[in-house]
Amino acid sequence: MEQHHLWATPVRQMEACLQSASRPAMQQASGLSSLPPPPGDNPGGGVHSKLAGAGVALEMKPLWDEFNELGTEMIVTKAGRRMFPTFQVRIYGLDPNADYMLMMDFVPVDDKRYRYAFHSSSWVVAGKADPVSPPRLHLHPDSPAKGAHWMKQTISFDKLKLTNNQLDDNGHIILNSMHRYQPRCHIVLLTEGLPPEPAETFRTFIFQETRFTAVTAYQNHRITQLKIASNPFAKGFRDCDPEDCGGEVVTPSGHLPRSKSLTQKAEGESAPSQPPPPMYAASGISEACGGPLFSSGHKARSPPSPYSRPFPSPPPASFPLPPPHPLPFHPYPRPFEFPPR
């Protein structure tokens, strides 16, 4: 490695991460599995000593595997859409006192454009890929930070957004719809203040199960169902039993169903069928409570407003109407008549 790369700035280190997409040596050195490297082994070969033992484990791997079996799809919009499943990792093997930056980028899987064949429920090649936009990196908001910070908790890229706007100026990741992409995670070592070493100052980690197809609308209905079932923010799309929901649910008839008591739910017994109590007591208004009572003795709710229902038709007249006036109606008074001279 040339001498001027030893003290590369963070910008040049990020450029080197992007250029590594076309380097076979870096692809072979990238961590393709989430297992920790064996002790005493340097998997990166020419990697800096403070990065040689670094490892990354993918969180929610069973969920990613489930999506990968169906063919993961990610929505891209003009304004930018967040990923689900969210890319979350755990990092280990870093120097607790060294400074690192964590970032992500997305590289095309191949040079093809795809379309979804509904008759076979599969993706098929539709032609050559569209021109690739200039690559972008998403820097984690906590960067830079000490190695102890990165290793103490799960690192989530929940702020990352995907867009298909080629003129986006919000820093979102620009992707082409109907193309397949591979997310990559980079750990960059900040070498300022460290002794020089003729080695790479970043490592790239790739997880094959996180590949996806960028779409503007979900094509596979099974992907839609799986996202609704597993996304905590899609609660409104899931069916909810009125008795299991936290609040009251209005049925189509407009009445609020009465929930079972805790004892009946626990024992599974059904209460004997009884007619519902009357809304108001037959005795009318109670002077002690100041209003109508339930038959059980509790104060009733105020009756609904009469303005919320149509007015009844007026009752028939019980007395005869007066006959019409015999003289015709004149809109203007008669002219004044002067007496004769």
CYANA upper distance limits for C-alpha pairs under 8 A (distance plus 0.5 A):
  1 MET  CA      5 HIS  CA      7.55
  1 MET  CA    198 PRO  CA      6.78
  1 MET  CA    199 ALA  CA      7.51
  2 GLU  CA      6 LEU  CA      7.94
  3 GLN  CA    198 PRO  CA      8.22
  4 HIS  CA      8 ALA  CA      7.41
  6 LEU  CA    196 PRO  CA      6.88
  6 LEU  CA    197 GLU  CA      7.33
  6 LEU  CA    198 PRO  CA      7.06
  6 LEU  CA    199 ALA  CA      8.03
  7 TRP  CA    191 THR  CA      7.00
  7 TRP  CA    192 GLU  CA      7.65
  7 TRP  CA    196 PRO  CA      8.12
  8 ALA  CA     12 ARG  CA      6.33
  8 ALA  CA     13 GLN  CA      6.74
  8 ALA  CA    191 THR  CA      8.41
  9 THR  CA     13 GLN  CA      6.73
 10 PRO  CA     14 MET  CA      6.66
 10 PRO  CA    190 LEU  CA      7.60
 11 VAL  CA     15 GLU  CA      6.79
 12 ARG  CA     16 ALA  CA      6.64
 13 GLN  CA     17 CYS  CA      6.87
 13 GLN  CA    188 VAL  CA      7.65
 13 GLN  CA    201 THR  CA      7.95
 13 GLN  CA    202 PHE  CA      7.87
 14 MET  CA     18 LEU  CA      7.00
 14 MET  CA    137 LEU  CA      8.15
 14 MET  CA    188 VAL  CA      8.40
 15 GLU  CA     19 GLN  CA      6.74
 16 ALA  CA     20 SER  CA      6.64
 17 CYS  CA     21 ALA  CA      7.96
 17 CYS  CA    186 HIS  CA      7.79
 17 CYS  CA    202 PHE  CA      7.89
 17 CYS  CA    204 THR  CA      8.15
 18 LEU  CA    105 ASP  CA      8.30
 18 LEU  CA    135 PRO  CA      7.73
 19 GLN  CA     23 ARG  CA      7.83
 20 SER  CA     26 MET  CA      6.58
 20 SER  CA     27 GLN  CA      8.18
 21 ALA  CA     26 MET  CA      8.24
 21 ALA  CA     27 GLN  CA      7.90
 21 ALA  CA    107 VAL  CA      7.72
 23 ARG  CA     27 GLN  CA      7.02
 24 PRO  CA     28 GLN  CA      6.76
 25 ALA  CA     29 ALA  CA      6.75
 26 MET  CA     30 SER  CA      6.47
 26 MET  CA    204 THR  CA      8.36
 29 ALA  CA     43 PRO  CA      7.26
 29 ALA  CA     44 GLY  CA      5.78
 29 ALA  CA     45 GLY  CA      8.14
 30 SER  CA     44 GLY  CA      7.98
 30 SER  CA    203 ARG  CA      7.33
 30 SER  CA    204 THR  CA      5.66
 30 SER  CA    205 PHE  CA      5.72
 30 SER  CA    206 ILE  CA      7.17
 31 GLY  CA     55 GLY  CA      8.19
 31 GLY  CA     56 VAL  CA      8.48
 31 GLY  CA    204 THR  CA      7.26
 31 GLY  CA    205 PHE  CA      5.16
 31 GLY  CA    206 ILE  CA      6.62
 32 LEU  CA    205 PHE  CA      6.84
 32 LEU  CA    206 ILE  CA      5.77
 32 LEU  CA    207 PHE  CA      6.31
 32 LEU  CA    208 GLN  CA      7.88
 33 SER  CA     57 ALA  CA      8.46
 33 SER  CA    206 ILE  CA      8.19
 33 SER  CA    207 PHE  CA      7.23
 34 SER  CA     55 GLY  CA      7.73
 34 SER  CA     56 VAL  CA      6.35
 34 SER  CA     57 ALA  CA      4.99
 34 SER  CA     58 LEU  CA      6.91
 34 SER  CA    207 PHE  CA      8.33
 35 LEU  CA     55 GLY  CA      8.00
 35 LEU  CA     56 VAL  CA      8.34
 35 LEU  CA     57 ALA  CA      7.44
 36 PRO  CA     55 GLY  CA      6.09
 36 PRO  CA     56 VAL  CA      8.12
 37 PRO  CA     41 ASP  CA      7.44
 37 PRO  CA     42 ASN  CA      8.45
 37 PRO  CA     43 PRO  CA      7.53
 37 PRO  CA     53 GLY  CA      7.18
 37 PRO  CA     54 ALA  CA      8.45
 37 PRO  CA     55 GLY  CA      7.47
 39 PRO  CA     53 GLY  CA      8.46
 41 ASP  CA     53 GLY  CA      8.49
 42 ASN  CA     52 ALA  CA      5.95
 42 ASN  CA     53 GLY  CA      7.42
 43 PRO  CA     52 ALA  CA      7.23
 43 PRO  CA     53 GLY  CA      8.41
 44 GLY  CA     52 ALA  CA      6.72
 44 GLY  CA    203 ARG  CA      8.33
 45 GLY  CA     52 ALA  CA      8.49
 46 GLY  CA    198 PRO  CA      8.23
 46 GLY  CA    199 ALA  CA      5.42
 46 GLY  CA    200 GLU  CA      6.50
 47 VAL  CA     51 LEU  CA      6.84
 47 VAL  CA     52 ALA  CA      6.39
 47 VAL  CA    199 ALA  CA      5.45
 47 VAL  CA    200 GLU  CA      5.10
 47 VAL  CA    201 THR  CA      6.92
 47 VAL  CA    202 PHE  CA      7.73
 47 VAL  CA    203 ARG  CA      7.91
 48 HIS  CA     52 ALA  CA      6.62
 48 HIS  CA    197 GLU  CA      7.25
 48 HIS  CA    198 PRO  CA      8.21
 48 HIS  CA    199 ALA  CA      5.44
 48 HIS  CA    200 GLU  CA      6.02
 48 HIS  CA    201 THR  CA      6.06
 48 HIS  CA    202 PHE  CA      8.24
 49 SER  CA     53 GLY  CA      8.29
 50 LYS  CA     54 ALA  CA      8.36
 50 LYS  CA     94 LEU  CA      6.99
 50 LYS  CA     95 ASP  CA      6.50
 50 LYS  CA     98 ALA  CA      8.36
 50 LYS  CA    189 LEU  CA      8.27
 51 LEU  CA     93 GLY  CA      8.17
 51 LEU  CA     94 LEU  CA      6.94
 51 LEU  CA     95 ASP  CA      8.48
 51 LEU  CA    189 LEU  CA      7.88
 51 LEU  CA    201 THR  CA      7.91
 51 LEU  CA    202 PHE  CA      7.76
 51 LEU  CA    203 ARG  CA      7.67
 53 GLY  CA     93 GLY  CA      5.40
 53 GLY  CA     94 LEU  CA      7.28
 54 ALA  CA     91 ILE  CA      7.73
 54 ALA  CA     92 TYR  CA      6.30
 54 ALA  CA     93 GLY  CA      4.73
 54 ALA  CA     94 LEU  CA      5.90
 55 GLY  CA     91 ILE  CA      6.27
 55 GLY  CA     92 TYR  CA      5.84
 55 GLY  CA     93 GLY  CA      6.47
 56 VAL  CA     89 VAL  CA      6.84
 56 VAL  CA     90 ARG  CA      6.13
 56 VAL  CA     91 ILE  CA      5.15
 56 VAL  CA     92 TYR  CA      7.06
 56 VAL  CA    205 PHE  CA      7.60
 57 ALA  CA     89 VAL  CA      5.93
 57 ALA  CA     90 ARG  CA      5.58
 57 ALA  CA     91 ILE  CA      7.00
 58 LEU  CA     87 PHE  CA      8.35
 58 LEU  CA     88 GLN  CA      6.77
 58 LEU  CA     89 VAL  CA      5.07
 58 LEU  CA     90 ARG  CA      7.05
 58 LEU  CA    207 PHE  CA      8.16
 59 GLU  CA     87 PHE  CA      8.15
 59 GLU  CA     88 GLN  CA      5.80
 59 GLU  CA     89 VAL  CA      5.65
 59 GLU  CA     90 ARG  CA      7.43
 60 MET  CA     64 TRP  CA      6.95
 60 MET  CA     88 GLN  CA      8.13
 61 LYS  CA     65 ASP  CA      6.58
 62 PRO  CA     66 GLU  CA      6.73
 63 LEU  CA     67 PHE  CA      6.86
 63 LEU  CA     85 PRO  CA      8.20
 64 TRP  CA     68 ASN  CA      6.48
 64 TRP  CA     85 PRO  CA      7.56
 64 TRP  CA    209 GLU  CA      6.59
 64 TRP  CA    210 THR  CA      6.87
 65 ASP  CA     69 GLU  CA      6.71
 65 ASP  CA    209 GLU  CA      6.40
 66 GLU  CA     70 LEU  CA      7.37
 67 PHE  CA     71 GLY  CA      6.57
 67 PHE  CA     72 THR  CA      5.63
 67 PHE  CA    223 ILE  CA      7.64
 67 PHE  CA    226 LEU  CA      8.28
 68 ASN  CA     72 THR  CA      5.75
 68 ASN  CA    209 GLU  CA      6.19
 68 ASN  CA    210 THR  CA      7.60
 68 ASN  CA    211 ARG  CA      7.85
 68 ASN  CA    212 PHE  CA      8.28
 70 LEU  CA    222 ARG  CA      7.89
 70 LEU  CA    223 ILE  CA      7.33
 71 GLY  CA    212 PHE  CA      7.30
 71 GLY  CA    213 THR  CA      8.12
 71 GLY  CA    223 ILE  CA      8.25
 72 THR  CA    210 THR  CA      8.30
 72 THR  CA    211 ARG  CA      7.37
 72 THR  CA    212 PHE  CA      5.14
 72 THR  CA    213 THR  CA      6.78
 72 THR  CA    223 ILE  CA      7.59
 73 GLU  CA    212 PHE  CA      5.70
 73 GLU  CA    213 THR  CA      5.27
 73 GLU  CA    214 ALA  CA      6.39
 73 GLU  CA    215 VAL  CA      7.02
 73 GLU  CA    218 TYR  CA      7.26
 73 GLU  CA    223 ILE  CA      7.74
 74 MET  CA     83 MET  CA      7.02
 74 MET  CA     84 PHE  CA      7.82
 74 MET  CA    212 PHE  CA      6.94
 74 MET  CA    213 THR  CA      6.66
 74 MET  CA    214 ALA  CA      5.50
 74 MET  CA    215 VAL  CA      6.49
 74 MET  CA    218 TYR  CA      8.34
 75 ILE  CA     81 ARG  CA      6.96
 75 ILE  CA     83 MET  CA      8.15
 75 ILE  CA    162 LEU  CA      8.00
 75 ILE  CA    214 ALA  CA      6.50
 75 ILE  CA    215 VAL  CA      5.59
 75 ILE  CA    216 THR  CA      5.76
 75 ILE  CA    217 ALA  CA      6.80
 75 ILE  CA    218 TYR  CA      7.71
 76 VAL  CA     80 GLY  CA      6.78
 76 VAL  CA     81 ARG  CA      6.24
 76 VAL  CA    162 LEU  CA      5.78
 76 VAL  CA    163 THR  CA      5.22
 76 VAL  CA    164 ASN  CA      6.24
 76 VAL  CA    175 LEU  CA      7.98
 76 VAL  CA    177 SER  CA      7.65
 76 VAL  CA    214 ALA  CA      6.84
 76 VAL  CA    215 VAL  CA      6.50
 76 VAL  CA    216 THR  CA      5.89
 77 THR  CA     81 ARG  CA      6.50
 77 THR  CA    162 LEU  CA      7.58
 77 THR  CA    163 THR  CA      5.41
 77 THR  CA    164 ASN  CA      6.24
 77 THR  CA    165 ASN  CA      7.87
 77 THR  CA    216 THR  CA      6.91
 78 LYS  CA    163 THR  CA      5.95
 78 LYS  CA    164 ASN  CA      6.19
 78 LYS  CA    165 ASN  CA      5.57
 79 ALA  CA    163 THR  CA      7.04
 79 ALA  CA    165 ASN  CA      8.26
 80 GLY  CA    161 LYS  CA      5.66
 80 GLY  CA    162 LEU  CA      5.53
 80 GLY  CA    163 THR  CA      4.96
 80 GLY  CA    164 ASN  CA      8.26
 80 GLY  CA    172 HIS  CA      7.19
 81 ARG  CA    161 LYS  CA      5.42
 81 ARG  CA    162 LEU  CA      5.70
 81 ARG  CA    163 THR  CA      7.07
 82 ARG  CA     86 THR  CA      8.33
 82 ARG  CA    158 ASP  CA      7.49
 82 ARG  CA    159 LYS  CA      7.57
 82 ARG  CA    160 LEU  CA      6.47
 82 ARG  CA    161 LYS  CA      4.92
 82 ARG  CA    162 LEU  CA      6.77
 83 MET  CA     87 PHE  CA      7.96
 83 MET  CA    158 ASP  CA      7.96
 83 MET  CA    160 LEU  CA      7.77
 83 MET  CA    161 LYS  CA      7.22
 83 MET  CA    162 LEU  CA      7.86
 84 PHE  CA    227 LYS  CA      8.15
 84 PHE  CA    231 ASN  CA      7.93
 85 PRO  CA    231 ASN  CA      8.30
 86 THR  CA    156 SER  CA      7.62
 86 THR  CA    157 PHE  CA      7.15
 86 THR  CA    158 ASP  CA      6.52
 87 PHE  CA    156 SER  CA      6.64
 87 PHE  CA    157 PHE  CA      6.10
 87 PHE  CA    158 ASP  CA      7.71
 88 GLN  CA    154 THR  CA      7.20
 88 GLN  CA    155 ILE  CA      6.04
 88 GLN  CA    156 SER  CA      4.84
 88 GLN  CA    157 PHE  CA      6.71
 89 VAL  CA    154 THR  CA      6.38
 89 VAL  CA    155 ILE  CA      5.85
 89 VAL  CA    156 SER  CA      7.14
 90 ARG  CA    151 MET  CA      7.35
 90 ARG  CA    153 GLN  CA      7.47
 90 ARG  CA    154 THR  CA      5.54
 90 ARG  CA    155 ILE  CA      6.61
 91 ILE  CA    150 TRP  CA      6.88
 91 ILE  CA    151 MET  CA      5.70
 91 ILE  CA    154 THR  CA      8.23
 91 ILE  CA    155 ILE  CA      8.33
 92 TYR  CA    150 TRP  CA      8.45
 92 TYR  CA    151 MET  CA      5.93
 94 LEU  CA     98 ALA  CA      8.31
 94 LEU  CA    147 GLY  CA      5.87
 94 LEU  CA    148 ALA  CA      8.09
 94 LEU  CA    151 MET  CA      8.03
 95 ASP  CA    146 LYS  CA      8.44
 95 ASP  CA    147 GLY  CA      5.90
 95 ASP  CA    148 ALA  CA      7.82
 96 PRO  CA    146 LYS  CA      6.51
 96 PRO  CA    147 GLY  CA      4.68
 96 PRO  CA    148 ALA  CA      4.73
 96 PRO  CA    149 HIS  CA      8.20
 97 ASN  CA    146 LYS  CA      6.16
 97 ASN  CA    147 GLY  CA      6.54
 97 ASN  CA    148 ALA  CA      7.36
 98 ALA  CA    146 LYS  CA      5.93
 98 ALA  CA    147 GLY  CA      6.27
 98 ALA  CA    189 LEU  CA      8.15
 98 ALA  CA    190 LEU  CA      8.11
 99 ASP  CA    144 PRO  CA      6.77
 99 ASP  CA    145 ALA  CA      5.87
 99 ASP  CA    146 LYS  CA      5.01
 99 ASP  CA    147 GLY  CA      6.69
 99 ASP  CA    189 LEU  CA      6.73
 99 ASP  CA    190 LEU  CA      6.01
 99 ASP  CA    191 THR  CA      8.45
100 TYR  CA    143 SER  CA      7.55
100 TYR  CA    144 PRO  CA      5.99
100 TYR  CA    145 ALA  CA      6.15
100 TYR  CA    146 LYS  CA      6.61
100 TYR  CA    147 GLY  CA      6.88
100 TYR  CA    187 ILE  CA      7.16
100 TYR  CA    188 VAL  CA      5.96
100 TYR  CA    189 LEU  CA      5.11
100 TYR  CA    190 LEU  CA      6.20
101 MET  CA    139 LEU  CA      8.12
101 MET  CA    140 HIS  CA      8.03
101 MET  CA    143 SER  CA      5.32
101 MET  CA    144 PRO  CA      5.20
101 MET  CA    145 ALA  CA      7.16
101 MET  CA    187 ILE  CA      6.39
101 MET  CA    188 VAL  CA      5.50
101 MET  CA    189 LEU  CA      7.02
101 MET  CA    190 LEU  CA      7.92
102 LEU  CA    139 LEU  CA      6.78
102 LEU  CA    140 HIS  CA      6.14
102 LEU  CA    143 SER  CA      6.71
102 LEU  CA    144 PRO  CA      8.06
102 LEU  CA    185 CYS  CA      7.89
102 LEU  CA    186 HIS  CA      6.32
102 LEU  CA    187 ILE  CA      5.42
102 LEU  CA    188 VAL  CA      6.85
103 MET  CA    137 LEU  CA      7.04
103 MET  CA    138 HIS  CA      5.93
103 MET  CA    139 LEU  CA      4.89
103 MET  CA    140 HIS  CA      6.02
103 MET  CA    185 CYS  CA      6.50
103 MET  CA    186 HIS  CA      5.76
103 MET  CA    187 ILE  CA      7.25
104 MET  CA    137 LEU  CA      6.20
104 MET  CA    138 HIS  CA      5.66
104 MET  CA    139 LEU  CA      7.15
104 MET  CA    140 HIS  CA      8.42
104 MET  CA    183 PRO  CA      7.46
104 MET  CA    184 ARG  CA      6.04
104 MET  CA    185 CYS  CA      5.18
104 MET  CA    186 HIS  CA      6.49
105 ASP  CA    135 PRO  CA      8.12
105 ASP  CA    136 ARG  CA      6.87
105 ASP  CA    137 LEU  CA      5.41
105 ASP  CA    138 HIS  CA      6.80
105 ASP  CA    173 ILE  CA      8.28
105 ASP  CA    183 PRO  CA      6.43
105 ASP  CA    184 ARG  CA      5.96
105 ASP  CA    185 CYS  CA      7.40
106 PHE  CA    135 PRO  CA      8.28
106 PHE  CA    136 ARG  CA      8.44
106 PHE  CA    173 ILE  CA      8.32
106 PHE  CA    181 TYR  CA      6.57
106 PHE  CA    182 GLN  CA      5.98
106 PHE  CA    183 PRO  CA      5.00
106 PHE  CA    184 ARG  CA      6.56
107 VAL  CA    135 PRO  CA      8.48
107 VAL  CA    181 TYR  CA      6.01
107 VAL  CA    182 GLN  CA      5.87
107 VAL  CA    183 PRO  CA      7.15
107 VAL  CA    184 ARG  CA      8.17
108 PRO  CA    179 HIS  CA      7.90
108 PRO  CA    180 ARG  CA      6.44
108 PRO  CA    181 TYR  CA      4.93
108 PRO  CA    182 GLN  CA      6.70
109 VAL  CA    180 ARG  CA      6.10
109 VAL  CA    181 TYR  CA      5.60
109 VAL  CA    182 GLN  CA      6.44
110 ASP  CA    180 ARG  CA      7.71
111 ASP  CA    128 LYS  CA      6.67
111 ASP  CA    129 ALA  CA      5.49
112 LYS  CA    125 VAL  CA      7.06
112 LYS  CA    126 ALA  CA      7.87
112 LYS  CA    127 GLY  CA      6.36
112 LYS  CA    128 LYS  CA      5.05
112 LYS  CA    129 ALA  CA      4.81
112 LYS  CA    179 HIS  CA      7.46
113 ARG  CA    125 VAL  CA      6.46
113 ARG  CA    126 ALA  CA      5.91
113 ARG  CA    127 GLY  CA      5.73
113 ARG  CA    128 LYS  CA      5.95
113 ARG  CA    129 ALA  CA      5.12
113 ARG  CA    130 ASP  CA      7.70
113 ARG  CA    178 MET  CA      6.43
113 ARG  CA    179 HIS  CA      5.77
113 ARG  CA    180 ARG  CA      8.38
114 TYR  CA    123 TRP  CA      6.83
114 TYR  CA    124 VAL  CA      6.08
114 TYR  CA    125 VAL  CA      5.01
114 TYR  CA    126 ALA  CA      5.31
114 TYR  CA    127 GLY  CA      7.53
114 TYR  CA    178 MET  CA      5.77
114 TYR  CA    179 HIS  CA      6.60
115 ARG  CA    123 TRP  CA      6.22
115 ARG  CA    124 VAL  CA      6.14
115 ARG  CA    125 VAL  CA      6.90
115 ARG  CA    126 ALA  CA      6.25
115 ARG  CA    178 MET  CA      6.87
116 TYR  CA    121 SER  CA      7.53
116 TYR  CA    122 SER  CA      6.34
116 TYR  CA    123 TRP  CA      5.02
116 TYR  CA    124 VAL  CA      6.75
116 TYR  CA    219 GLN  CA      7.06
116 TYR  CA    220 ASN  CA      8.44
117 ALA  CA    121 SER  CA      6.12
117 ALA  CA    122 SER  CA      6.01
117 ALA  CA    123 TRP  CA      6.50
117 ALA  CA    124 VAL  CA      7.20
118 PHE  CA    122 SER  CA      7.46
121 SER  CA    220 ASN  CA      7.50
129 ALA  CA    179 HIS  CA      7.71
130 ASP  CA    176 ASN  CA      7.79
132 VAL  CA    176 ASN  CA      8.22
133 SER  CA    166 GLN  CA      7.63
133 SER  CA    174 ILE  CA      7.40
133 SER  CA    175 LEU  CA      7.97
135 PRO  CA    174 ILE  CA      8.25
136 ARG  CA    171 GLY  CA      8.38
136 ARG  CA    172 HIS  CA      8.46
136 ARG  CA    173 ILE  CA      6.54
136 ARG  CA    174 ILE  CA      7.90
137 LEU  CA    173 ILE  CA      7.86
138 HIS  CA    160 LEU  CA      7.34
138 HIS  CA    171 GLY  CA      8.24
138 HIS  CA    172 HIS  CA      8.15
138 HIS  CA    173 ILE  CA      7.80
139 LEU  CA    143 SER  CA      7.42
140 HIS  CA    157 PHE  CA      7.29
145 ALA  CA    149 HIS  CA      6.82
145 ALA  CA    150 TRP  CA      7.69
146 LYS  CA    150 TRP  CA      7.34
147 GLY  CA    151 MET  CA      6.79
148 ALA  CA    152 LYS  CA      6.67
149 HIS  CA    153 GLN  CA      7.97
150 TRP  CA    154 THR  CA      8.37
150 TRP  CA    155 ILE  CA      7.56
160 LEU  CA    172 HIS  CA      7.48
160 LEU  CA    173 ILE  CA      8.14
161 LYS  CA    172 HIS  CA      5.89
161 LYS  CA    173 ILE  CA      6.77
162 LEU  CA    172 HIS  CA      6.33
162 LEU  CA    173 ILE  CA      5.43
162 LEU  CA    174 ILE  CA      6.68
162 LEU  CA    175 LEU  CA      7.36
163 THR  CA    168 ASP  CA      8.27
163 THR  CA    172 HIS  CA      6.79
163 THR  CA    173 ILE  CA      6.52
163 THR  CA    174 ILE  CA      5.57
163 THR  CA    175 LEU  CA      6.62
164 ASN  CA    174 ILE  CA      5.97
164 ASN  CA    175 LEU  CA      5.79
164 ASN  CA    176 ASN  CA      6.28
164 ASN  CA    177 SER  CA      7.31
165 ASN  CA    174 ILE  CA      7.06
166 GLN  CA    174 ILE  CA      6.96
168 ASP  CA    172 HIS  CA      7.48
168 ASP  CA    174 ILE  CA      8.06
175 LEU  CA    179 HIS  CA      8.41
175 LEU  CA    214 ALA  CA      7.60
176 ASN  CA    214 ALA  CA      7.23
177 SER  CA    213 THR  CA      8.16
177 SER  CA    214 ALA  CA      5.35
177 SER  CA    215 VAL  CA      5.37
177 SER  CA    216 THR  CA      7.02
178 MET  CA    213 THR  CA      6.64
178 MET  CA    214 ALA  CA      5.89
178 MET  CA    215 VAL  CA      5.99
179 HIS  CA    213 THR  CA      6.04
179 HIS  CA    214 ALA  CA      6.19
179 HIS  CA    215 VAL  CA      8.41
180 ARG  CA    211 ARG  CA      7.61
180 ARG  CA    212 PHE  CA      6.13
180 ARG  CA    213 THR  CA      4.81
180 ARG  CA    214 ALA  CA      6.83
181 TYR  CA    211 ARG  CA      6.30
181 TYR  CA    212 PHE  CA      6.22
181 TYR  CA    213 THR  CA      6.86
181 TYR  CA    214 ALA  CA      7.98
182 GLN  CA    206 ILE  CA      8.32
182 GLN  CA    208 GLN  CA      7.92
182 GLN  CA    210 THR  CA      7.26
182 GLN  CA    211 ARG  CA      5.24
182 GLN  CA    212 PHE  CA      7.38
183 PRO  CA    206 ILE  CA      7.44
183 PRO  CA    207 PHE  CA      8.15
183 PRO  CA    210 THR  CA      7.15
183 PRO  CA    211 ARG  CA      7.17
184 ARG  CA    204 THR  CA      7.21
184 ARG  CA    205 PHE  CA      6.45
184 ARG  CA    206 ILE  CA      5.61
184 ARG  CA    207 PHE  CA      8.00
185 CYS  CA    204 THR  CA      6.22
185 CYS  CA    205 PHE  CA      5.67
185 CYS  CA    206 ILE  CA      7.04
186 HIS  CA    202 PHE  CA      7.25
186 HIS  CA    203 ARG  CA      6.14
186 HIS  CA    204 THR  CA      5.04
186 HIS  CA    205 PHE  CA      6.83
187 ILE  CA    202 PHE  CA      5.95
187 ILE  CA    203 ARG  CA      5.84
187 ILE  CA    204 THR  CA      7.09
188 VAL  CA    201 THR  CA      6.52
188 VAL  CA    202 PHE  CA      4.74
188 VAL  CA    203 ARG  CA      7.16
189 LEU  CA    201 THR  CA      5.76
189 LEU  CA    202 PHE  CA      6.38
190 LEU  CA    201 THR  CA      7.98
191 THR  CA    195 PRO  CA      8.30
191 THR  CA    196 PRO  CA      8.31
191 THR  CA    201 THR  CA      8.00
207 PHE  CA    211 ARG  CA      8.33
215 VAL  CA    219 GLN  CA      8.32
218 TYR  CA    223 ILE  CA      7.74
218 TYR  CA    224 THR  CA      6.99
219 GLN  CA    223 ILE  CA      8.45
220 ASN  CA    224 THR  CA      7.27
221 HIS  CA    225 GLN  CA      6.79
222 ARG  CA    226 LEU  CA      6.59
223 ILE  CA    227 LYS  CA      6.60
224 THR  CA    228 ILE  CA      6.72
225 GLN  CA    229 ALA  CA      6.61
226 LEU  CA    230 SER  CA      6.56
227 LYS  CA    231 ASN  CA      5.97
227 LYS  CA    234 ALA  CA      8.39
228 ILE  CA    234 ALA  CA      5.90
228 ILE  CA    235 LYS  CA      8.00
228 ILE  CA    237 PHE  CA      7.07
228 ILE  CA    238 ARG  CA      7.31
229 ALA  CA    234 ALA  CA      8.10
229 ALA  CA    238 ARG  CA      7.57
231 ASN  CA    235 LYS  CA      8.14
234 ALA  CA    238 ARG  CA      7.55
240 CYS  CA    244 ASP  CA      7.56
240 CYS  CA    245 CYS  CA      6.73
241 ASP  CA    245 CYS  CA      6.57
242 PRO  CA    248 GLU  CA      7.50
242 PRO  CA    249 VAL  CA      6.17
242 PRO  CA    257 PRO  CA      8.26
243 GLU  CA    259 SER  CA      6.25
243 GLU  CA    260 LYS  CA      8.18
245 CYS  CA    249 VAL  CA      8.44
248 GLU  CA    256 LEU  CA      7.25
248 GLU  CA    257 PRO  CA      8.22
249 VAL  CA    256 LEU  CA      6.85
249 VAL  CA    257 PRO  CA      7.85
250 VAL  CA    254 GLY  CA      6.29
250 VAL  CA    255 HIS  CA      6.49
250 VAL  CA    256 LEU  CA      5.71
250 VAL  CA    257 PRO  CA      7.90
251 THR  CA    255 HIS  CA      6.40
251 THR  CA    256 LEU  CA      6.96
251 THR  CA    257 PRO  CA      7.78
260 LYS  CA    264 GLN  CA      6.71
260 LYS  CA    265 LYS  CA      6.87
261 SER  CA    265 LYS  CA      6.80
262 LEU  CA    266 ALA  CA      6.56
263 THR  CA    267 GLU  CA      6.54
264 GLN  CA    268 GLY  CA      5.86
264 GLN  CA    269 GLU  CA      5.66
264 GLN  CA    270 SER  CA      7.10
264 GLN  CA    271 ALA  CA      7.98
265 LYS  CA    269 GLU  CA      7.73
277 PRO  CA    294 PHE  CA      8.34
277 PRO  CA    295 SER  CA      7.43
278 PRO  CA    294 PHE  CA      7.42
278 PRO  CA    295 SER  CA      7.26
279 MET  CA    294 PHE  CA      6.65
279 MET  CA    295 SER  CA      8.47
279 MET  CA    300 ALA  CA      7.83
280 TYR  CA    284 GLY  CA      8.04
280 TYR  CA    292 PRO  CA      6.73
280 TYR  CA    293 LEU  CA      6.27
280 TYR  CA    294 PHE  CA      5.57
280 TYR  CA    295 SER  CA      7.49
280 TYR  CA    300 ALA  CA      7.25
281 ALA  CA    292 PRO  CA      7.07
281 ALA  CA    293 LEU  CA      5.81
281 ALA  CA    294 PHE  CA      5.60
281 ALA  CA    295 SER  CA      5.71
284 GLY  CA    292 PRO  CA      6.15
284 GLY  CA    293 LEU  CA      7.95
285 ILE  CA    290 GLY  CA      7.52
285 ILE  CA    291 GLY  CA      5.56
285 ILE  CA    292 PRO  CA      4.90
285 ILE  CA    293 LEU  CA      7.53
286 SER  CA    290 GLY  CA      6.21
286 SER  CA    291 GLY  CA      6.04
286 SER  CA    292 PRO  CA      6.44
286 SER  CA    293 LEU  CA      7.47
287 GLU  CA    291 GLY  CA      7.55
289 CYS  CA    299 LYS  CA      7.60
291 GLY  CA    299 LYS  CA      7.47
291 GLY  CA    300 ALA  CA      7.98
292 PRO  CA    299 LYS  CA      7.00
292 PRO  CA    300 ALA  CA      6.49
293 LEU  CA    297 GLY  CA      6.34
293 LEU  CA    298 HIS  CA      6.26
293 LEU  CA    299 LYS  CA      5.24
293 LEU  CA    300 ALA  CA      5.70
294 PHE  CA    298 HIS  CA      5.89
294 PHE  CA    299 LYS  CA      6.63
294 PHE  CA    300 ALA  CA      6.14
304 PRO  CA    308 SER  CA      7.91
305 SER  CA    309 ARG  CA      8.36
306 PRO  CA    310 PRO  CA      8.43
306 PRO  CA    311 PHE  CA      8.27
307 TYR  CA    311 PHE  CA      8.33
